[in-house]
């Protein structure tokens, strides 16, 4: 995971401006202010998991304010919905199909048929006017509970507030055209359930639950004074939140893995190496042993699913692969030997377009975090070069965290992929290819029908786009203007055709 710039909104007396917030979290938490805040949290806040349980979301639902996501769930159409006059991008082909119409019935696509066929009885006809009909977009590395709230708000907010704010962001995610996400750390199970039950607008979620991390690893955000840990030591705040799960040794990793599967994880995520924002792990540090990875993989495979890892370096990636891991998220510092191993073993590369640009999370000049950030982002071009050279199975995601402004740029982050791929390659990656990665969850997949494609039997998760994104990928960066219709589960959440 990585953390981004924080909101200017003050949330406690200890952090009263943007600079203070940056010092609190962005500068490796090495400040007396953070220590005081942490002590305050430990002494005054409840240690119940503020997001992990179903009860928390139910409480939030009871106090749902007016004009909320709950009020915006559209009614299901009374009969079939037929898209006519469209050019169809099916998510897989590099060409658009014309002269066909798409018939939606219930939650599913019923048919792609010639325009000359008789209309189904009682059909609602949507005249596309030559626009592009395509599958909803998929973000393969998202954090639904933590994408837009500042870190201080996550650490100090009440259960109901955090859940309601996450539900608001889930609706915005859907309105950006992302009908599906793979959630790679966070207590998202309750939000997912509420969306699936129709209580909130939001994307389909493939949840990982807490990211499993070793002591001193990428998911260890304790302060030094909290060590040594003992049997009577309270669990770390990030563990209480359900964002991380610290584990050391085969038995602990196995236990934490099984806990996430029990909660409903569709895949597991472990931290295999150093991170930019974490305090104690230089970027070159590899985390977990091969045996520890194997423990998590055994648990996942017993449930018919797989493990992905946060990893940048060759050693971290290769150790995880030897332990049976099937997907590498990030991978910016991989070398040619590592890419070759990934190709030979069919390992997925789930990449993010991390660059030292306007979307990079600010790190203090001269800090170790800034040095790690520069080293990591300088490897992005080479990582994609190797992925293309060795024809790695490549997914795309954003990894947006604690930054409301960056969350709005989800589509822009997809358009940024034109630096390495053609618009058609990018659109296929963000639809059917990402869907192939989701399918590795097997029977643990939360949804039985296909996503990421326009074909009979797939979910009716569809976008009607002004223009042709296979030629102009920048269209996806402005969903408000260019996505005229957003449909999920056969329900029309947005229609601005006029």
N, C-alpha and C positions, 0 to 999 in steps of 0.2 A: 504494500500500500504506500501511497504518498499523500502528503498533506499540502493544502494550498493556502492562499492568502485568506485572512480572516476578516469577518465583518467589522465595521466600525461601531456596531451597536454595543454599548456597555452592558455587561451581564452581572458583574459583581463589583464591589468597591475595590477589589484588588486589581482589576483590569478596566481602566476607564478610557482608553483611546486605542486607536489602531496600532500605534507603535507599541503600546503595552501588550496588546494581544500578540503581536509578532514576536516580541521578546518572550512572551509566555510559552508559545508553542513552536514558533518557527525557528528559534535559536536553541534548539536541542533541550529546551526546558531547564537550562542551567542558570536559573535566576532565583533570588530569594523570594520574589513574588510568587513564583510557581510553588515553591516550598510552602509558603503560607497558605496558598489556595489549596494545595493538596492536604495539608493538615486540617483545614476547614472542612474539606469534603469528608475526610475520614471521621471527623468528630461530630458533624452535624447532619450529614445526609444519610438516608436509609441505605442499607446494603442489600436490599432486595434488588434483583435484576430489573432495571427500570424499563427494559424493552423486551425481554425474552419471553415472557409469559403471555398466554392468550388473554388473561384477565385484564392486563394493562390496556390492551387495545379495546376491549369491551367497555372499560371505564371511559376511555377517550370517546368512543362512539356515542355514549350517553350524553356527553356535553358538546356534541358537534355543533359548531356555530352555524348561523344562517349563511346561505350562499357558499356552502362547502362543497367538497367533491361529492358528498352523498346526494346533494340536490341536483347534480349534473349527470347522473347516470341516465342515458336515454332509454326510452322504451324499445323493446325488440320489435322489429317490423312485423306487421300482421301477416304478410305474405312474402313471396320471393322478392329479392332485390336484383335487378338486372342492370348491369353497366353496359351501355351501348356507345358507339362512336368513340371508342378508346383504342389506343395502341398499348399492347400488353407486354410488360417486362415480367417474365415468369420467375425471375430470381436466379436463373441458371444460364440462360442463353444470352449471347452477346447481341442478339437482334430483337427487334420489337415485332410482335404479331399484330397484324391488322386484319380487318374483316371478320373479327370474332367478337363475341360478347361474353361477359362473365356473369354467371347466375349464382346468386347466394341464397341459400335456404337455411334458416336457423343460424347456427354458429359456423357453418361450414360452406365452402365453395362447392356447389353442386355440379357445375359443368362449365367448361369453356367450349362454346359451340359457335357455328356459323351465324352471322347476323340474320341470315335469311330464315332461320328456324322460327316456327310460331312462338310467340311469347307465352310463358307459363300463365295459367289462370290466376288472376288477382295480383299480377306482378307490379311492383313499384319500379318504374323505369328511371334511371339516372343517365341523362345524355351527357357524355363526357366531352363532347366538342373537340375531339382530336387529342385530348390530353393523355398523359401516360398513367396507366393503372399498374401498380406494382405492389409487392409484398411490403408489409410493415418492416421497419428497420430493427436490427438486433444489435445491442451493445453487449459484447462478450466479457466486459470487465467493468461492472458498475457497483456502486454502493448505495442502495436505495435509502438506507436509514441515515447515511452520513454525507450524502453528496453536497448538500447546500447549507446545512447548519454549521455555524462556527464551532470550533472545538470547545471553547469555553461553554457555549450553550449546551453541547452534548454532555459535558462533564457536570453541569450544574442544573440542567433542566429537569423538570418533573416528568414522570412517566407519560401522563396524558399529553403534555406539551410536545415532547419529542415525537410521539406517535402521530399527533395531528400535523405537525410540520412535515414529517416524512410523507404523510398521505398527500399533503398539498404538492410536494415535489414530485410524487408519483404521478399525479395528474398532469403536471407540467411536462414530465418525461413523455407521457403518452401524447400530449399535444405537440411535442416536437417530432412526432412520427415514429417514436421508438415503442413498438408494441410488445417487445420482449427484451429482457435483460438477463444476463448471468451475473448473479450477485456474489461477489467474492470477498466478503467479510462484513459481518454485521448481523444484529439480531432481527432479521427481517421476516421471521416466520409468521408473526401475527399480522403484519401488514399484508403479506402475501395472501394469507387466508381471507382477510377482509376484502381484498380486491377480487379474489376468486369467487367469493360469495356474493359479489355485486354491491357491496356496501360503499366502495370507493372506486373512483376511476384511476386506472394505472396500468402498467404493462404486466405481461406474464413474467413471473420471476422463477428462475432456476437458482435456489438458494444454497450457499455453502455454510451458512451459520458463522461461527467464530473462526478466525484464522488461527491455526495451531502454531505456536511459536515456542522455541526453547528459551530458557533463561538467558538473558543478555542478547536475545535475538531481535529480529525486526518488530516483533509484537510485544516487547517488554518495555513498558513505559513507566515503570516504577522509579521512585527517587532512591538515591543511594542509602538514605537513612532508613528505608524500609527493609534493608537487608541486615543480617541474614534472615531468610525466610524459614519459618518453623511451623510445626503442626498447629500452633495457636495463632499464627500470623493471619490476619484477614486477607482474603483474596484481593489481588490487584483490582483497581477500579475498572480497567479495561476488560478484565475478565467478568466483573460484576455486570458490566454493560452488555456482555455477550459479543463484544467486538473481537476479542482475542481469547485464547485459551492456552496458558503456559503449561508446558509439559516437558519433562526431562526423563529420558530412558524409555525403553521399549514399552514397559507396562503402562506408563503414564500417557504416552502417545496413543497407544491402543485404546485406553479408556476415553481420552478426549475425542478421538475419532468416533468411537461408538456413540458418545453422547450427542455429537452433531447429527449423526445418522438417525438416532432416536428422535431428535427434534424435527427431522424432516429434510435434512440436507440431500440435495440431488447430486452433489459432488463435494469432495473435501478440498480444502486449501491449506497448505503448510507454507511457512516462511523458510526458504532454503538458503538464504544468504543475506548479506548486508543491505541496508536501505538508505535512502537519502536523508530522510527525516528522523530516523530512529537514533537513539542516543549512544548506544554502547557498541555498535557493530560497524566498523569500517567496511567500505564497499567490498573489499577483497575477502572478507570473512565468510567462509562457508558454514552453514548451520545444519544441525541434525546429522546423525550418522546414517550410513546405508541401512543399518538394522532398524533404526527409528523410522526411516521412510518406509521400509518394508512392513512395519507394523501398521501404519496408516493405510498402506496399499492393501494389505491383507483384509483389514476391516472393510475398506471400500469394495473390494472385489467380492467379498462375501455377500455384499448387498447389491452386487451387479453394477457397480459404478466405478469411478476413477478418482485419482488425486491430481490436482494441479498445484504448482508452486510459484511463489514469488522468488525469482532468481535472476541475477544479472551475469554472473561470471562463469567461465568454463568449469571450474571446480564445483561450484554449487549446482550447476545444471547437470553435470555428468554424474555426481554422487546421487542426485535425485533420480536420474534415469536408471542407474544401477539398482536403486531401491524399488523400481517398478512404476515410477511416476510417468504419466502419459501426456502431460501438457505442461509447457513452460510459459508462464506469464512474465512479460518484460523481455529478458534476454538481450539487453542492449550491448553487453560486453562479450557476447559469445565469439569464439574464434572459429576458424575453418574446420578444425578437427571436431569441434563440438557440433557444428552444423552438419557435418558428414554423419556423425553418430545419430543425430536426430532424424536425418533422412533415412538411414538404414533401418532404424527401429520404428519409423512411422510416428514419431513424437510430434505433437501439435506445438506450434509457435503462436501464442496469443500475444500480439504486439500492440503497443500504444505509440502514437506519434509524438513522443517526448522530445522536444527541442528547447533550446535556450531562447525562447521567444515570449510573446505576450501571454501565453498560456502556462508558462513555467511558474511554479509556486516560488514566491520570493524567499531567498535565503540571505542572511546578513553577509555583507561583503567581508571576505577574509575568513569566514567561519569554516570549520570542517564540513558543515552541511553544504555550504556553497561549493567547496572543492569537490565533494562527492557528486553534487548535482551536475557540475560541468563535465566531470569524467563520464557520468552516465549518459548525458544528452549527446555528447560527442560520439558516442557509439551507435546512435540510432541509425544513421545512414548505413553504416557497415552491416548492422544486424539485418536490415531489409535487403541489402545487397546479397548477403549470404542466403537469406530465406528464398530469394528468387533464384539464385545460382543453383541451390540444392533442391529446389522445388518442394520446400517444406509446406506442410499443411498449415496455412496461415489464417488466423482469425484476427479480428479487430475489436478493440475496446478503448475506453477513455480513462478509467481509473480516476474519476473525479471525486475529490473528497473536500469537505468543509469549506466550500467556496461557491456561494450562490451565483456569482457572476460567471464563473467557469462552467457551472452546470448549464447555463443558458447557451453555451457554445458547443453543446454535444454534437449537433449537426456540423458545425464548423470544424470540429476535430475530425469528423469523417471526411469532409472535403479536403482537409490538409493531406490526406493520403495520396492525392494526385502528385505529390512530390516523388513518389516511388512507383505508382501504378497508374494505369489508364482509368478513366472514369468507369468504364464497363467493369474492369477488374475490381475496382473499389465497391461498386454496387453489388456485384456477385458476392464479394467477401462479407458485406454487411447484411446479407440476406441468406442465401442458401448455404454458403460455406460456414457461417456462424451457426446455422441450424444443424449442420453436420456435427459440429463440436458439441452442441447441446444434446444431440442424440446419443452421445457416448454415456449418458446417464442411464441408458437402458430402461429397465423397469422402474427405476427411481425417478424417471422423468415425470414431472407433475402433470403433464398434459398429454393425452393419448394421440391427438392428431398432429399432422406436420405443421411447422411454421416456416417462414422464410421463403415460401414458394407460392406461385399462383397455379394451382392444379386442383382437380376434383378430389375431394376428401380432405383437403387442407383446411386449417382454420381460416375464416374470412377476416383476416387481419390485413387490411388493404389501405393504400394511399393513392389518391388521385392527384397527380402532380401537374402543375402548370409548366409545360416544357418537357424536355427529354433529358433526364439526369445521366443517361448513358453517353451523352455528348457534353453536357454541362453539369459537372458534379457540384458546382457551387450552388445549385438550386437547393440542395439539402441543407445548406447553412441557414436558410431563411424559411423555416417551416411556416411561420405565420403568413407570409405572403404566397408561398408557392405550393403548400399542401392544401388543396381545396377541400378534399374530403379525407377524414381519418376514420377508419372503421376498425373495430376490434370485436371479435366474437359475433360478427354480423350486425352489430349496433353502430350507428353513425354518431360518433362523438363530436365531429366537426363537419359542417357543410357551409361553405362560403361561395357556392356557385351562383347565388343570387336568384 
